[in-house]
């Protein structure tokens, strides 16, 4: 047997040996417990979503478990850096958000990884609506009145956020840019602190998720001025969308599943299929709506990749124009 022919047989044999391993990875995933890394602490919106998904994972995956592991800090980028270094074998996944998985490099130029290229998008799970809230001392009751009063008092209002570069910060920065007004930004460390600051009157405005603010709105401790998504939300009937005054304005907190970069597309599709089953469960949809006012999205890995790319393109100029940075 010639050297060339021997090499061909060896390579064929290696392919035959490798094929079952690849088939197992793609066809039987998950064959052991899977870790889901959450970039924020326990009790928040993304943690609540993660645990809702984890509770249904055994049913959707053939009996395996999804172990939620919180790795908070640095706006989600500590978790992002950790997952980016893992193998793309489907054993470590991440509950994605805009900071850790899209715009983190813009917020922290020294970041050790590049969010748009460090992950394999799997599935876009949910969108969570946000609401522009005001302290009761603010006389404005509509978006138009807020804009008029802010123009009359340049930098006379303050707004709280859950931190530099957080969605609540970016949403407000976009609103101020589109409205042509300015307010003083006061960042806090969490959504809860942001809302508390507004309730104390330390800030006049805030832009939290509906789930974070609705309790205080219903109790009359804060006013709902408008919602960020064009469709509105039945949890805040009668509260208009900002787009009624600023056409095209549309914001929402989004979360999905990503894996480390370099994952085999067939394995990514298999993981997408399992999480797609969870997203399609009626009780999951209802729970996400009831607890977080959220809407399940679903879809393909390619669709989620497109969404992330659009978010990068959308928020990068806002971050740069506003000089927004976290480190």
PEGISUL-V254389 format. One record per backbone hydrogen bond with DSSP energy under -0.5 kcal/mol. CO is the residue of the C=O (numbers start at 1). NH is the residue of the N-H. If there is no record, write none. Layout:
<<CO	NH> <CO	NH>>
This chain:
<<2	6> <3	7> <4	8> <5	9> <6	10> <7	11> <8	12> <9	13> <10	14> <11	15> <12	16> <13	17> <14	18> <15	19> <16	20> <17	21> <18	22> <19	23> <20	24> <21	25> <22	26> <23	27> <24	28> <34	67> <35	37> <35	93> <36	69> <37	95> <38	71> <39	73> <41	44> <44	48> <45	49> <46	50> <47	51> <48	52> <49	53> <50	54> <51	55> <52	56> <53	56> <53	57> <54	57> <54	58> <56	60> <57	61> <58	62> <58	63> <65	34> <65	67> <66	68> <67	36> <69	38> <71	79> <73	76> <73	78> <74	77> <76	80> <77	81> <78	82> <79	83> <80	84> <81	85> <82	85> <83	86> <87	89> <91	35> <92	260> <93	37> <94	96> <94	258> <95	39> <96	256> <97	101> <98	102> <98	103> <99	104> <103	106> <103	107> <104	108> <107	326> <107	327> <108	111> <113	115> <114	117> <114	118> <118	261> <119	121> <120	259> <123	125> <123	257> <124	298> <125	297> <126	255> <127	129> <127	295> <128	253> <129	210> <130	228> <131	133> <132	225> <132	226> <133	206> <134	223> <135	138> <142	146> <143	147> <144	148> <145	149> <146	150> <147	151> <148	152> <149	153> <153	156> <157	184> <158	204> <158	205> <159	186> <160	207> <161	188> <163	166> <166	169> <166	170> <167	171> <168	172> <169	173> <170	174> <171	175> <172	176> <173	177> <174	178> <175	179> <176	180> <176	181> <182	155> <184	159> <186	161> <190	194> <191	195> <192	196> <193	197> <194	198> <195	199> <196	200> <197	201> <197	202> <197	203> <198	201> <204	135> <205	160> <206	133> <208	131> <209	213> <210	214> <213	217> <214	218> <215	219> <216	221> <216	222> <217	220> <221	136> <223	134> <223	225> <226	132> <227	242> <228	251> <229	232> <233	236> <234	237> <236	239> <238	240> <240	227> <241	244> <242	245> <242	246> <245	247> <246	249> <253	128> <255	125> <255	126> <256	96> <257	122> <257	123> <258	94> <259	120> <260	263> <264	267> <264	268> <265	269> <266	270> <267	271> <268	272> <269	273> <270	274> <271	275> <272	276> <273	277> <274	278> <275	279> <276	280> <277	281> <278	281> <281	285> <282	286> <283	287> <284	288> <285	289> <286	290> <287	291> <288	292> <288	294> <289	293> <292	211> <293	129> <295	127> <300	304> <301	305> <302	306> <303	307> <304	308> <305	309> <306	310> <307	311> <308	312> <309	313> <310	314> <311	315> <312	316> <313	317> <314	318> <315	319> <316	320> <317	321> <318	322> <319	323> <319	324> <320	323>>
